[in-house]
Amino acid sequence: MGEMALRLGLAAGLAGVIGWERERLRKPAGFRTHILVGVGSALIMMVSLYMVDLSPGSQGVDPGRIAAQVVVGIGFLGAGTILRSREGIVSGLTTAASLWVVSGIGLAVGCGFTRGALLTTFLVMVVLYFMNRVDEYIEGHLYHTLTVHAKMTGHLIEDVKTILRDNGVRIVRTEVQMPSPSEKFVVFHFKPVAVAQGKALMRHLGKVPGLKEAVFD
């Protein structure tokens, strides 16, 4: 009983660390979802091993058979976190991937592969948390951003993208930010442009119907 509680508790703790990082960014799957996936995966792995113990000497019991279904099943849960907005912007891919990794961590803890679970959790946190800081630093020094505040429609977003491309701007990344339920911004990240090119860009954007505000940084 003690070892079982230890494994389930460790699975909950490791999954919770990753879930906390998603929770603080207000992603579709957060703290509780990641813990449930991690604990459930650990339990399923232990059930698989327990079934082997119940059938000693049996050649037909495969401890990985039930656990393998976790890898497949988690795909359906992860798909629920992937959202495609009306503007055509896809979000939630990283959260779906973190759920998939958490299920693997739970399986590892469930079968006693603790060191692998700990190392994987560390690497995932490096990717999710610290790489965000690297991205922010790089974008702050190497990229410009254009924040658009408007009643977002697919047509408007395409108009803005067309203006950017026509002015020689190479879009690196597009993201949606929601500071509050009533506010929605689309941020375009692109490589630096000349001052005159930036001024011309803002003049063209000022003519886009429905665009309330465009902030060039």
C-alpha positions as CSV (number, residue, x, y, z in Angstrom):
1,M,0.0,0.0,0.0
2,G,2.8,2.4,0.9
3,E,4.6,1.9,-2.4
4,M,1.4,2.4,-4.4
5,A,0.6,5.6,-2.5
6,L,4.1,6.8,-3.1
7,R,3.9,6.2,-6.9
8,L,0.5,7.8,-7.2
9,G,1.6,10.8,-5.1
10,L,4.8,11.2,-7.2
11,A,2.8,11.0,-10.4
12,A,0.4,13.7,-9.1
13,G,3.3,15.9,-8.1
14,L,5.2,15.7,-11.3
15,A,2.1,16.1,-13.4
16,G,1.0,19.0,-11.2
17,V,4.3,20.9,-11.8
18,I,3.7,20.8,-15.6
19,G,0.0,21.6,-15.1
20,W,0.8,24.6,-13.0
21,E,2.9,26.1,-15.8
22,R,-0.1,25.6,-18.2
23,E,-2.5,27.0,-15.6
24,R,-0.7,30.2,-15.0
25,L,-0.9,30.9,-18.8
26,R,-4.7,30.1,-18.7
27,K,-4.4,27.3,-21.2
28,P,-7.4,25.0,-21.9
29,A,-5.9,22.1,-19.8
30,G,-4.4,23.3,-16.5
31,F,-3.4,22.1,-13.1
32,R,-6.2,19.6,-12.3
33,T,-6.4,18.1,-15.8
34,H,-2.7,17.3,-15.9
35,I,-2.8,15.8,-12.4
36,L,-5.7,13.6,-13.3
37,V,-3.9,12.4,-16.5
38,G,-0.7,11.7,-14.6
39,V,-2.4,9.8,-11.7
40,G,-4.7,7.9,-14.1
41,S,-1.8,6.8,-16.3
42,A,0.2,5.7,-13.2
43,L,-2.8,3.7,-11.9
44,I,-3.3,2.0,-15.3
45,M,0.3,1.0,-15.4
46,M,0.1,-0.5,-11.9
47,V,-3.1,-2.4,-12.9
48,S,-1.2,-3.8,-15.9
49,L,1.6,-5.0,-13.6
50,Y,-0.9,-6.3,-11.0
51,M,-2.6,-8.5,-13.6
52,V,0.7,-10.1,-14.4
53,D,1.1,-10.9,-10.7
54,L,-2.4,-12.4,-10.6
55,S,-1.4,-14.8,-13.4
56,P,2.0,-16.2,-12.6
57,G,3.6,-18.3,-15.3
58,S,1.0,-17.2,-17.9
59,Q,2.5,-16.4,-21.2
60,G,-0.6,-14.6,-22.5
61,V,-0.5,-11.6,-20.1
62,D,1.3,-8.6,-21.6
63,P,1.8,-5.8,-19.0
64,G,2.2,-3.2,-21.7
65,R,-1.1,-4.0,-23.5
66,I,-3.4,-2.0,-21.3
67,A,-0.9,0.8,-20.7
68,A,-0.4,1.2,-24.5
69,Q,-4.0,2.3,-24.8
70,V,-3.2,5.3,-22.7
71,V,-0.9,6.6,-25.4
72,V,-3.7,6.3,-27.9
73,G,-6.5,7.5,-25.7
74,I,-4.8,10.6,-24.5
75,G,-4.8,11.8,-28.1
76,F,-8.6,12.3,-27.9
77,L,-8.2,14.4,-24.8
78,G,-5.4,16.4,-26.2
79,A,-7.4,17.1,-29.4
80,G,-10.0,18.8,-27.2
81,T,-7.4,21.4,-26.2
82,I,-6.5,22.4,-29.8
83,L,-8.7,25.3,-30.9
84,R,-9.0,26.9,-34.2
85,S,-10.5,30.4,-34.0
86,R,-12.7,32.0,-36.6
87,E,-9.6,34.1,-37.6
88,G,-7.9,30.8,-38.6
89,I,-5.4,30.9,-35.8
90,V,-4.6,27.5,-34.2
91,S,-3.8,27.4,-30.4
92,G,-3.5,24.6,-27.8
93,L,-0.9,22.4,-29.6
94,T,1.7,22.8,-26.8
95,T,-0.9,22.0,-24.1
96,A,-2.0,18.9,-26.1
97,A,1.7,17.8,-26.2
98,S,2.1,18.4,-22.5
99,L,-0.9,16.2,-21.7
100,W,0.7,13.5,-23.9
101,V,4.0,13.8,-22.1
102,V,2.3,13.8,-18.7
103,S,0.6,10.5,-19.5
104,G,4.1,9.1,-20.3
105,I,5.4,10.4,-17.0
106,G,2.5,8.7,-15.2
107,L,3.2,5.4,-16.9
108,A,6.9,5.7,-16.0
109,V,6.1,6.3,-12.4
110,G,3.6,3.5,-12.3
111,C,6.1,0.9,-13.5
112,G,8.8,2.2,-11.1
113,F,10.9,4.1,-13.7
114,T,11.2,7.1,-11.3
115,R,14.5,8.5,-12.6
116,G,13.1,8.7,-16.2
117,A,9.9,10.4,-14.9
118,L,11.9,13.0,-12.9
119,L,14.3,13.8,-15.8
120,T,11.4,14.1,-18.3
121,T,9.6,16.5,-16.0
122,F,12.7,18.6,-15.7
123,L,13.2,18.7,-19.4
124,V,9.5,19.5,-20.0
125,M,9.7,22.5,-17.6
126,V,12.8,23.7,-19.3
127,V,11.0,23.7,-22.6
128,L,7.7,25.2,-21.3
129,Y,8.9,27.7,-18.8
130,F,12.5,28.7,-19.6
131,M,12.2,28.6,-23.3
132,N,9.3,31.1,-23.0
133,R,11.8,33.5,-21.4
134,V,14.3,32.9,-24.3
135,D,11.5,33.5,-26.8
136,E,10.6,36.8,-25.1
137,Y,14.2,37.9,-25.1
138,I,14.8,37.0,-28.8
139,E,11.5,38.7,-29.8
140,G,12.4,41.8,-27.8
141,H,15.7,42.2,-29.6
142,L,15.3,40.6,-33.0
143,Y,11.6,41.0,-33.8
144,H,9.0,43.8,-34.0
145,T,5.5,43.3,-33.0
146,L,2.2,44.6,-34.3
147,T,-0.8,44.4,-31.9
148,V,-4.2,44.7,-33.5
149,H,-7.3,45.6,-31.5
150,A,-10.5,45.2,-33.5
151,K,-13.6,43.1,-33.8
152,M,-11.8,40.1,-35.1
153,T,-12.9,38.4,-38.3
154,G,-11.1,36.2,-40.6
155,H,-11.4,38.8,-43.3
156,L,-9.8,41.5,-41.2
157,I,-6.9,39.3,-40.2
158,E,-6.2,38.4,-43.8
159,D,-6.4,42.2,-44.7
160,V,-3.7,42.9,-42.1
161,K,-1.6,40.0,-43.2
162,T,-1.8,41.2,-46.9
163,I,-0.7,44.7,-45.9
164,L,2.2,43.3,-43.9
165,R,3.4,41.1,-46.9
166,D,2.9,43.9,-49.4
167,N,5.1,46.1,-47.3
168,G,7.9,43.6,-47.3
169,V,7.2,42.3,-43.8
170,R,8.0,38.6,-43.1
171,I,5.6,37.3,-40.4
172,V,7.3,35.0,-38.0
173,R,4.5,34.1,-35.6
174,T,0.9,35.1,-34.9
175,E,-0.8,34.8,-31.5
176,V,-4.1,35.7,-29.8
177,Q,-4.1,37.5,-26.5
178,M,-7.1,37.9,-24.2
179,P,-6.4,40.2,-21.3
180,S,-10.0,39.9,-20.2
181,P,-13.1,38.1,-21.5
182,S,-14.2,41.3,-23.3
183,E,-10.9,42.1,-24.9
184,K,-9.1,40.3,-27.7
185,F,-5.9,41.2,-29.5
186,V,-4.0,39.6,-32.3
187,V,-0.2,40.0,-32.2
188,F,2.0,39.6,-35.2
189,H,5.7,39.0,-34.7
190,F,8.0,39.9,-37.6
191,K,11.6,40.8,-38.3
192,P,12.7,44.4,-37.9
193,V,11.9,46.9,-40.7
194,A,13.2,50.3,-41.5
195,V,11.6,53.4,-39.9
196,A,10.2,54.7,-43.2
197,Q,8.8,51.2,-43.9
198,G,7.2,51.1,-40.5
199,K,5.5,54.5,-41.0
200,A,4.1,53.4,-44.4
201,L,2.9,50.3,-42.8
202,M,0.9,52.2,-40.1
203,R,-0.6,54.5,-42.8
204,H,-1.9,51.5,-44.7
205,L,-3.3,49.9,-41.5
206,G,-5.1,53.0,-40.6
207,K,-7.3,52.5,-43.7
208,V,-8.4,49.0,-42.7
209,P,-12.2,49.0,-41.9
210,G,-13.1,47.9,-38.5
211,L,-9.6,48.2,-37.0
212,K,-9.8,50.1,-33.7
213,E,-6.2,50.4,-32.9
214,A,-2.8,49.1,-34.2
215,V,0.3,49.4,-32.0
216,F,3.7,49.0,-33.7
217,D,6.6,48.1,-31.4
